[in-house]
Amino acid sequence: MIGFENVRKEYPGGTLAVEDFTLEIASHEAVALVGTSGSGKTTLMRMINRMVDPTSGRVTIDGEDVAGMNPVALRRSIGYVMQASGLLPHRTVLDNITTVPELRGTAKGEARERARELMDTVGLDPELASRYPAQLSGGQQQRVGVARGLAADPNILLMDEPFGAVDPIVRDELQQELIRLQRDIGKTIVFVTHDIDEAFLLGDQVVILEKGAKIAQVGTPSEIIENPASDFVASFIGAERGKRALHLKQTPTGTVVVDAEGRTQGALRDESVS
């Protein structure tokens, strides 16, 4: 479990990124932190692996304050996937994936065997093992980044807008791959995004943030869509526009669901008819 207890982060010069944030993240759940630029979501995530230390308050993992942990050892024990993958350009795919396990003392042969298994897990062709990042597509690079994040078999995986730099088709493929992975491996995932649709797709729980990391609402996607906590949340999730502002329309062949732009999104099926 990850805990934030009255966390505050004020940078030199007086910029207040996080005002007073308290939250518990259950083990084996995927939690999406979503908000506009400047809402503090990335700052919060980076507090978990001590890339950022809070000005006050506590961040804990299984009840232990991360402030008392060695930051290097902590970061090596937590998977981290970022936008544009952050791969080492001078290392091959296989060597990028084995970086953290080897730093933690895993034998090279064992680390490489595990890396090949992870390549298969994230849907990478084994023939890509000897290639360098510049020889890969954006989607392939992101898959390598996910494999590298999982290489040390961490309990916690942090993902900082990892799919924001790829085209929509590849992004959809990667999102579906992450859903499959989470179903299979059950990590504790903290996923940062500015895209509410991505947050609703990937998060078991979604935390909507206002400026200063003020929690506007936390809940499952269904809870938030069905009962927005405020006008801000309703506006942020697009409750009254686009594909979430739905209404029914009768047609000669039955009832269809139409969005705010008048586009048919689907048809209602009579469950009593087999």
TIMI-461135 format. One record per residue (C-alpha): x, y, z. Coordinates in nm, 4 decimals. Each point is the difference from the previous one (the first is absolute). Layout:
BEGIN
+----------+----------+----------+
!       xx !       yy !       zz !
+----------+----------+----------+
!        X !        Y !        Z !
...
+----------+----------+----------+
This chain:
BEGIN
+----------+----------+----------+
!       xx !       yy !       zz !
+----------+----------+----------+
!   0.0000 !   0.0000 !   0.0000 !
!   0.1158 !   0.3537 !  -0.0799 !
!  -0.0996 !   0.2801 !   0.2347 !
!   0.0119 !   0.3784 !  -0.0267 !
!  -0.0502 !   0.1771 !   0.3319 !
!  -0.0560 !   0.3774 !  -0.0076 !
!   0.2658 !   0.0394 !  -0.2678 !
!   0.1107 !   0.3468 !  -0.1041 !
!   0.2584 !   0.0999 !  -0.2617 !
!   0.1185 !   0.3567 !  -0.0352 !
!   0.2907 !   0.0678 !  -0.2333 !
!   0.2659 !   0.2707 !   0.0536 !
!  -0.1494 !   0.3306 !  -0.1052 !
!  -0.3369 !  -0.0804 !   0.1491 !
!  -0.1610 !  -0.2123 !  -0.2717 !
!  -0.2515 !  -0.2251 !   0.1735 !
!  -0.0396 !  -0.3269 !  -0.1926 !
!  -0.1824 !  -0.2003 !   0.2691 !
!  -0.1911 !   0.1732 !   0.2779 !
!  -0.1369 !  -0.2713 !   0.2315 !
!  -0.0434 !  -0.3456 !  -0.1523 !
!  -0.1167 !  -0.3144 !   0.1792 !
!  -0.0773 !  -0.3286 !  -0.1757 !
!   0.0386 !  -0.3756 !   0.0396 !
!   0.0706 !  -0.2190 !  -0.3028 !
!  -0.0853 !  -0.3654 !   0.0520 !
!   0.2409 !  -0.2739 !  -0.1020 !
!  -0.0535 !  -0.1625 !  -0.3407 !
!  -0.2208 !   0.2823 !  -0.1261 !
!   0.0556 !   0.2318 !  -0.2937 !
!  -0.0581 !   0.3603 !   0.1069 !
!  -0.0071 !   0.2809 !  -0.2535 !
!   0.0938 !   0.3527 !   0.1062 !
!  -0.1586 !   0.2356 !  -0.2507 !
!  -0.0112 !   0.3770 !  -0.0267 !
!   0.1003 !   0.2943 !  -0.2101 !
!   0.3574 !   0.1262 !  -0.0265 !
!   0.1116 !   0.1375 !   0.3364 !
!  -0.2355 !  -0.2146 !   0.2085 !
!   0.2922 !  -0.1716 !   0.1759 !
!  -0.0625 !  -0.3516 !  -0.1287 !
!   0.3560 !  -0.0694 !  -0.1169 !
!   0.1442 !   0.1552 !   0.3163 !
!  -0.2114 !  -0.2371 !   0.2100 !
!   0.1078 !  -0.3046 !  -0.1978 !
!   0.3689 !   0.0918 !   0.0242 !
!  -0.0290 !   0.0254 !   0.3779 !
!  -0.0600 !  -0.3756 !   0.0104 !
!   0.3521 !  -0.0822 !  -0.1235 !
!   0.1597 !   0.3113 !   0.1537 !
!   0.0763 !   0.1752 !  -0.3250 !
!  -0.1767 !   0.2814 !   0.1851 !
!  -0.0083 !   0.0342 !   0.3789 !
!  -0.2986 !   0.1683 !   0.1676 !
!   0.0445 !   0.3257 !   0.1888 !
!  -0.2145 !  -0.1473 !   0.2757 !
!  -0.2179 !  -0.3035 !   0.0602 !
!   0.0809 !  -0.3675 !  -0.0626 !
!  -0.0016 !  -0.2415 !  -0.2899 !
!  -0.0034 !  -0.3640 !   0.1095 !
!   0.0273 !  -0.3424 !  -0.1597 !
!  -0.1569 !  -0.2752 !   0.2105 !
!   0.0106 !   0.2370 !   0.2964 !
!   0.3685 !   0.0907 !  -0.0309 !
!   0.0941 !   0.3620 !  -0.0652 !
!   0.1939 !   0.0202 !  -0.3282 !
!   0.2005 !   0.2910 !   0.1469 !
!   0.1929 !  -0.2582 !   0.2030 !
!   0.0802 !  -0.2159 !  -0.3021 !
!   0.3110 !   0.0179 !  -0.2153 !
!  -0.1207 !   0.1857 !  -0.3110 !
!   0.2125 !  -0.1999 !  -0.2456 !
!  -0.1078 !  -0.3358 !   0.1425 !
!  -0.3607 !   0.1214 !   0.0114 !
!   0.0013 !   0.1031 !  -0.3668 !
!   0.1511 !  -0.3310 !  -0.1055 !
!  -0.2786 !  -0.1839 !   0.1822 !
!  -0.2778 !   0.1951 !  -0.1746 !
!  -0.0782 !  -0.0247 !  -0.3713 !
!  -0.0076 !   0.3331 !  -0.1830 !
!  -0.1317 !   0.0588 !  -0.3515 !
!   0.0021 !   0.3487 !  -0.1473 !
!  -0.1142 !   0.1786 !  -0.3114 !
!   0.2237 !  -0.0677 !  -0.3017 !
!   0.1329 !  -0.3089 !   0.1828 !
!   0.3271 !   0.1617 !   0.1225 !
!   0.2084 !  -0.2853 !  -0.1403 !
!   0.3795 !   0.0125 !  -0.0010 !
!   0.0844 !   0.0655 !  -0.3669 !
!   0.3385 !  -0.1766 !   0.0063 !
!  -0.1399 !  -0.3263 !   0.1394 !
!  -0.1915 !  -0.2696 !  -0.1858 !
!  -0.3596 !  -0.0914 !   0.0811 !
!   0.1132 !  -0.2983 !   0.2053 !
!   0.2613 !   0.2028 !   0.1877 !
!  -0.2492 !   0.2785 !   0.0734 !
!  -0.2375 !  -0.2511 !   0.1588 !
!   0.2740 !  -0.1614 !   0.2110 !
!   0.1351 !   0.3308 !   0.1360 !
!  -0.1706 !   0.0015 !   0.3405 !
!   0.0226 !  -0.3745 !   0.0770 !
!   0.3747 !   0.0062 !  -0.0723 !
!   0.0437 !   0.3072 !   0.2204 !
!  -0.1754 !  -0.1948 !   0.2766 !
!   0.2433 !  -0.2889 !  -0.0364 !
!  -0.1875 !  -0.2419 !  -0.2250 !
!   0.2350 !  -0.2168 !  -0.2071 !
!   0.0225 !   0.1169 !  -0.3590 !
!  -0.1238 !  -0.3286 !  -0.1479 !
!  -0.2990 !  -0.0120 !   0.2323 !
!  -0.0830 !   0.3661 !  -0.0677 !
!   0.0121 !  -0.0537 !  -0.3764 !
!  -0.2211 !  -0.3077 !   0.0218 !
!  -0.2537 !   0.1993 !   0.2010 !
!   0.0248 !   0.2845 !  -0.2527 !
!  -0.0876 !  -0.2327 !  -0.2870 !
!  -0.3004 !  -0.1262 !   0.1944 !
!  -0.1144 !   0.3577 !   0.0570 !
!   0.0396 !   0.0838 !  -0.3682 !
!  -0.2506 !  -0.2751 !  -0.0716 !
!  -0.2247 !   0.1215 !   0.2820 !
!  -0.0247 !   0.3537 !  -0.1426 !
!  -0.0353 !  -0.1191 !  -0.3587 !
!   0.3484 !   0.0693 !  -0.1384 !
!   0.1482 !  -0.2164 !  -0.2760 !
!   0.3093 !  -0.1882 !   0.1290 !
!   0.1905 !   0.1207 !  -0.3070 !
!  -0.0058 !   0.3537 !   0.1438 !
!   0.2242 !  -0.1002 !   0.2920 !
!   0.3218 !   0.1137 !  -0.1693 !
!  -0.1367 !   0.3244 !  -0.1405 !
!   0.0588 !   0.3474 !   0.1433 !
!  -0.2807 !   0.2395 !   0.0993 !
!   0.0482 !   0.2165 !  -0.3114 !
!  -0.0771 !  -0.3070 !  -0.2124 !
!  -0.3426 !  -0.0485 !   0.1628 !
!  -0.3391 !   0.1584 !  -0.0580 !
!  -0.1494 !   0.2165 !   0.2742 !
!  -0.2344 !  -0.2782 !   0.1054 !
!   0.2834 !  -0.2521 !   0.0164 !
!   0.2058 !   0.2393 !   0.2134 !
!  -0.2896 !   0.0377 !   0.2446 !
!  -0.0353 !  -0.3780 !   0.0251 !
!   0.3699 !  -0.0242 !   0.0806 !
!  -0.0540 !   0.2680 !   0.2643 !
!  -0.2784 !  -0.2041 !   0.1591 !
!   0.2146 !  -0.3152 !  -0.0106 !
!   0.2870 !   0.1865 !   0.1650 !
!  -0.2372 !   0.1272 !   0.2701 !
!  -0.1056 !  -0.3581 !   0.0747 !
!   0.3463 !  -0.1564 !  -0.0244 !
!   0.0798 !   0.0007 !   0.3711 !
!  -0.3481 !  -0.1406 !   0.0777 !
!  -0.1018 !   0.3065 !   0.2043 !
!  -0.3098 !   0.0080 !   0.2165 !
!  -0.0614 !   0.3605 !  -0.1086 !
!   0.0021 !   0.1345 !  -0.3551 !
!  -0.0045 !   0.3768 !  -0.0603 !
!  -0.1105 !   0.1174 !  -0.3444 !
!   0.0386 !   0.3682 !  -0.0901 !
!  -0.2112 !   0.0688 !  -0.3121 !
!   0.1768 !  -0.2939 !  -0.1685 !
!  -0.2155 !  -0.0061 !  -0.3137 !
!  -0.0261 !   0.3733 !  -0.0634 !
!   0.2665 !   0.0126 !  -0.2710 !
!  -0.1392 !  -0.2673 !  -0.2343 !
!  -0.2737 !   0.0209 !  -0.2631 !
!  -0.3610 !  -0.0851 !   0.0948 !
!  -0.0036 !  -0.3475 !  -0.1559 !
!   0.3201 !  -0.1081 !   0.1766 !
!  -0.1208 !   0.1654 !   0.3200 !
!  -0.3153 !  -0.2120 !  -0.0073 !
!   0.2080 !  -0.3149 !  -0.0527 !
!   0.2271 !   0.0860 !   0.2943 !
!  -0.2948 !   0.0782 !   0.2256 !
!  -0.1571 !  -0.3365 !  -0.0764 !
!   0.3364 !  -0.1693 !   0.0591 !
!   0.0267 !   0.1656 !   0.3412 !
!  -0.3521 !  -0.1163 !   0.0909 !
!   0.0987 !  -0.3552 !  -0.0938 !
!   0.3254 !   0.0231 !   0.1935 !
!  -0.1721 !   0.1275 !   0.3124 !
!  -0.2535 !  -0.2799 !  -0.0204 !
!   0.2868 !  -0.2513 !  -0.0183 !
!   0.2527 !   0.1464 !   0.2467 !
!  -0.2048 !   0.2129 !   0.2435 !
!   0.2532 !   0.2719 !   0.0871 !
!  -0.0742 !   0.3160 !   0.1951 !
!  -0.0032 !   0.2561 !  -0.2811 !
!  -0.0031 !   0.3773 !   0.0345 !
!  -0.0787 !   0.1466 !  -0.3413 !
!   0.0271 !   0.3729 !  -0.0716 !
!  -0.1930 !   0.1444 !  -0.2934 !
!  -0.1734 !   0.3190 !  -0.1113 !
!  -0.2477 !  -0.2042 !  -0.2062 !
!  -0.3194 !  -0.0859 !   0.1900 !
!  -0.0961 !  -0.2705 !  -0.2501 !
!   0.3343 !  -0.1719 !   0.0560 !
!  -0.0440 !   0.0328 !   0.3771 !
!  -0.3468 !  -0.1586 !  -0.0172 !
!   0.1275 !  -0.2800 !  -0.2242 !
!   0.3063 !  -0.0950 !   0.2075 !
!  -0.0842 !   0.0939 !   0.3581 !
!  -0.1778 !  -0.2225 !   0.2513 !
!  -0.0153 !   0.3235 !   0.1964 !
!   0.0247 !   0.3487 !  -0.1498 !
!   0.1178 !   0.3081 !   0.1899 !
!  -0.1022 !   0.3286 !  -0.1633 !
!   0.2226 !   0.2869 !   0.1091 !
!  -0.0402 !   0.3761 !  -0.0008 !
!   0.2842 !   0.2501 !   0.0360 !
!   0.2259 !  -0.0726 !   0.2960 !
!  -0.0939 !  -0.3697 !  -0.0126 !
!  -0.3330 !   0.0699 !   0.1659 !
!  -0.2143 !  -0.3123 !  -0.0383 !
!  -0.3142 !   0.0897 !  -0.1924 !
!  -0.1255 !  -0.3585 !   0.0066 !
!   0.1289 !  -0.3539 !   0.0463 !
!  -0.1862 !  -0.3142 !  -0.0967 !
!  -0.0493 !  -0.2643 !  -0.2626 !
!  -0.0646 !   0.1205 !  -0.3550 !
!  -0.3659 !  -0.1018 !   0.0335 !
!  -0.0411 !   0.1875 !   0.3300 !
!   0.1454 !   0.3196 !  -0.1438 !
!  -0.1943 !  -0.0120 !  -0.3271 !
!  -0.3276 !  -0.0826 !   0.1753 !
!   0.0388 !   0.2573 !   0.2786 !
!   0.2498 !   0.2834 !  -0.0639 !
!   0.0868 !   0.1650 !   0.3317 !
!  -0.0004 !   0.3564 !  -0.1328 !
!  -0.0489 !   0.2186 !  -0.3049 !
!   0.3780 !  -0.0132 !  -0.0474 !
!  -0.0032 !  -0.3800 !  -0.0196 !
!  -0.3021 !  -0.0044 !  -0.2307 !
!   0.1734 !   0.2442 !  -0.2321 !
!   0.3348 !  -0.1791 !   0.0187 !
!  -0.1423 !  -0.3399 !  -0.0917 !
!  -0.2265 !   0.1474 !  -0.2684 !
!  -0.3181 !  -0.1233 !   0.1628 !
!  -0.2125 !   0.2347 !  -0.2088 !
!   0.1816 !  -0.0211 !  -0.3317 !
!   0.1539 !  -0.2393 !  -0.2471 !
!  -0.0264 !  -0.3740 !   0.0377 !
!  -0.1089 !   0.0112 !   0.3660 !
!  -0.3045 !   0.2206 !  -0.0642 !
!  -0.2134 !  -0.2798 !  -0.1407 !
!  -0.3663 !  -0.0237 !  -0.0838 !
!  -0.2292 !  -0.2577 !  -0.1561 !
!  -0.1413 !   0.0273 !  -0.3493 !
!  -0.2723 !  -0.2122 !  -0.1521 !
!   0.0601 !  -0.1293 !  -0.3523 !
!  -0.2054 !  -0.2259 !  -0.2274 !
!   0.2203 !  -0.2921 !   0.1025 !
!   0.0180 !   0.0687 !   0.3733 !
!   0.1514 !   0.2277 !   0.2659 !
!   0.3512 !   0.1405 !  -0.0429 !
!   0.2297 !   0.2017 !   0.2281 !
!   0.1080 !   0.3393 !  -0.1346 !
!   0.2686 !   0.2375 !   0.1331 !
!  -0.0125 !   0.3795 !   0.0370 !
!   0.1199 !   0.0484 !  -0.3575 !
!  -0.2767 !  -0.2187 !  -0.1370 !
!   0.2258 !  -0.2953 !  -0.0782 !
!  -0.1446 !  -0.3445 !   0.0583 !
!   0.2141 !  -0.1887 !   0.2501 !
!  -0.1877 !  -0.3292 !   0.0175 !
!  -0.3299 !  -0.1789 !   0.0120 !
!  -0.1972 !  -0.1197 !   0.3002 !
!  -0.0513 !  -0.3736 !   0.0058 !
!  -0.3005 !  -0.1653 !   0.1566 !
!   0.1546 !  -0.2457 !   0.2446 !
!  -0.3244 !  -0.1970 !   0.0150 !
!   0.0460 !  -0.1019 !  -0.3630 !
!   0.2416 !  -0.2920 !  -0.0321 !
+----------+----------+----------+
